[in-house]
Amino acid sequence: MKPILIVLLALTTSLYAQQNKTIAAGENLVFTASYNMSGLLTDIAEVTMQTSEVKTAKSTLLRLKCKATTYKSFDGFFKIRDLYESYVSPTTLTPYLYKRDINEGGYYKFMQYKFNHKTKTVQSLKKKRRKDGKFWEEKKNLSIGASTKDLVSTLYHIRNLDIHKANPGDSQSFKVIFDNKEHNVVIKYINKETINTNLGRKECYKLALSISNNDVLKGSNANLLWLTADENKVPVYAKFKIPVGSGELKIKSATGLKY
């Protein structure tokens, strides 16, 4: 489900970001993930995005949790149990800890990042399962940019952009660390569009997404994201095109919204 979660962000500057004023604890978004199989879009998995408050000895953090689970009818074909989570500042969405735990068709991988924003470094821990069933791990210290985020916190950061100030064609770039490498993720504002969703008929901001110098997302304006044009900026629909096919993500339900 990496391609679904890599549906993201930007290139120049006209989409303005401020402190977190959109995301609160207790939000629960549920999506249906569809994949193009032999020319037919087929519902294969459920994706959830949840937020919750976590108290530590020193501070209170916001936990951003994303899960992808194939439906039982597809488990025999290609079973997916993926978990992505980021622990961030509730006021700025600055990440402090990121975890990625994926299990796809018997392939297992775990990634963890501990951010130190003062030194602009990340402590990386990778674990993978070998063919003999045993695990190996790799630890690294990585240098990052001052504003670099993980994938999950970036997804939520998009919803804090002041898109209402943008003109069609405006774009902005973000640094995202993924698989121990920094990537430029680009989001371009296309226009406003009203679409039918499970939440009703919604006026939305239509955004195009790409990653510089990376072929994970294919095509020009082929990876699109629709956010409701209101204070919550709920992602209600997404289309993606990747090297092995294409698919869609549709909102199923949205509860616990801030506004």
N, C-alpha and C positions, 0 to 999 in steps of 0.2 A: 504493500500500500504506500510505499515511498512516493510514487508519482502523484497520488491523490493529495498527500500532505505537502508536496513540493509545489502545489498550485499557489503562486505568490506575486512579487513586487517591482522596481523602478529605475530611471536614468538621469534626467536633469533636475529641476526644482520648481515646483509650483503646487505640490501637494504637501501642505504644511502639517507637521506633527507637533503635538504638545504633550503635556502630562496626561496620564491615564484619566479620562473622564467618561469612558464608555464601558469598561469591563468591571464587574463586581463579583464577589463570591456568591455561589449558589446558582450560577447560570448553567443550564443544561441544554445543549443542542444535539439533535439526533438527525442523521442523514442516511439516505439510501444510496449506496454506491453501485453504479451500473457499468458494465463492460461490454464493448462491442464484440459479440461472438458470432462469426459467420454472417455478418451484416445485420444482426439483430442486437439491440441493446437489452442486456439481461441483468436483472438485479442479482448481485452476487454477495453483497456484504452490507453490514451496518457500521457506520462510523459515528462515534460520539465525541463531543467536546464539552468538558465539564470544568468548572472553576470552584475552588474551595479555599478557605482560610486555613493556614498552618502556622501554629505558634512554635517558635524555637526559644531557646534560653535567652537569646539576645534581641529577637525581633519577631514581627508577624509578617509572613510571606503569603503570596497568592499562588496557589498550585494550579497550573494549567495542564489538564490531562486530556489526551487524545487517544482513543482506542479504535481499532479496526478489527472486525470479527466477521468471517464468512458465515453465511447461513448454513445450517446443518446439511441442507441438500447439496451444498458445494464442498463440504469438508472432505468428502471422499475424492474429489477431483483435485483440489488444491486448498488445503486448510491454512487459514491465516489467523493468527492471534498476535496482533501488534499493539504495543503500548509506547506512546511518546509522552513525556511530561517535563515541564519546566517549572522551577520555583523562582518567582520573580518578586520585585518590589511592587506593592499594590499601587503606588503612586506614579511610578515611571515605567513599569514593566521591564526594568533592567534584570536580566537573568543572573542567578547565582549558582544554580545547579540544574543540570539537564540530564535526563535519562532516556535511553531508547532501547527497548527490549522487543525484538522481533522474532517471530517463529512463523516461517512461511514454507509450507510443503516439506517440512523436516529440516529446513535450513534455519539455524539459530545464530543470532548475533546480539550482543549487548554493547552499548556505548554509554559512557558517562563523561560529562564535562563539569569541572569545578572552575568557576570564573573568578579571577582576581582582577578587578577593573583598575585598581591602583597601579599594578605592574603591567597591565594589558597582556595578561597571560591566561592560559587555560590548562588545567591538569586533565589530561585525557586518559581514560581507561577503556580498553577494548577487550571483549571476550568473544571467542568463537568456538563452535564445536567442530572437532576434527572428524574425519571419516571413521575413525575407530571409536567414536563416541566420547572421547576425552576432550577436555577444554584446554585452551591456551589463552594467555592474556598478554596484552601489550600496554605499557604505560609510556606516555609522552608529555612533555611540556611544550605548549604551542604559543607562539606570539600572535596576538590578534589586534585589530584596530580598536580605537577608543569606543566606537559605537556598535561593534559587532555583536550580534545576537545569535541564539540558536534558532532552529526552524520553528518550533512551537511558539516561542515568544514573539517571533516575527509575524506569524499568522494573526496573533491578537493585536500586535502593534499596528497593522494595516487598518484596523477598525478605529484607531484613534487619529488617523489622518483627516485633516480638514478638507475633505474632497469637495465640499460645497464651494470652496474658494478657487478650485481648479477650472481650467478651460479645456475643452476637448483637445487631445493631443499632448497635454502636459504629462510629464513623467518624472520619476524619481528613483534613485538606486539605493539599495541597502546591502550591507555586508552581512552574510550569513555563514556560520561555520557548520559544516556537515561532512561527515566521514573524514574528519581531521583536516579539512581544507576550507579556506574562505572562498565564497562565491559572491558575485554581484547579482542580486536578484532585482529585477526591474518591473515596475508597475506603471502602466500607462492608462490614463483616464480616457475612455472613448466617448461616452455620452450617458445621458439618462435614458432608461428604458423601463416600461411598465410590463411586468410579466405575471403570469398566474403561478401561484405556489400553494403548498399545503397550509400556509399561514394566511391565504387570501391573495387577492390581486395587489401587487406591491410595486410602487415606483422604486427603481433601483439605480445605483451607480454601476455602470458596466466598465470593468477593468480588464486590460490585457496583461498577461504575465509572461515573463521570460527570464532565462538565466544566461548571463554573458559567458561566452567561451565554454559552453556545456550543451550537450545534445540530449539531456534528459527530457526537456520539453521541445517538441517538434513544431515546425510550421510558424508562419507569421500570423499573429492574432488568432491562433488556433487554441490557445489556452486562456480561457475567459472566466471571470468571477463576477457575480452579481451580488452587491451588498445593498440592503434596504437603505433608501435615501432618508433616513431619520436618525435620531440620536443613538440608537443601538447599533446601526450598521451591521445587521445580522447577515451572514453569508447564507443565501437561500438557494443558490444554484451555481454550479461550476461545470465547465467543459474542459477536458484535457486530452492532449494528443502526445503520446510517448512512442519510443522506438518499437514497442511490441504491440501497439494498438491505440485505441481511444476509448473514452468513457465519459460518464457524467456523475455528478454528485447533486442530489436534491434534498432539500430540507424536509424532514418528516415532522418534527415538533421543536418548539423553542419555549422553554420555561425559565423563570428566575431572572428575566432580563432587568437591567437597571432602570429603564424608563418604560 
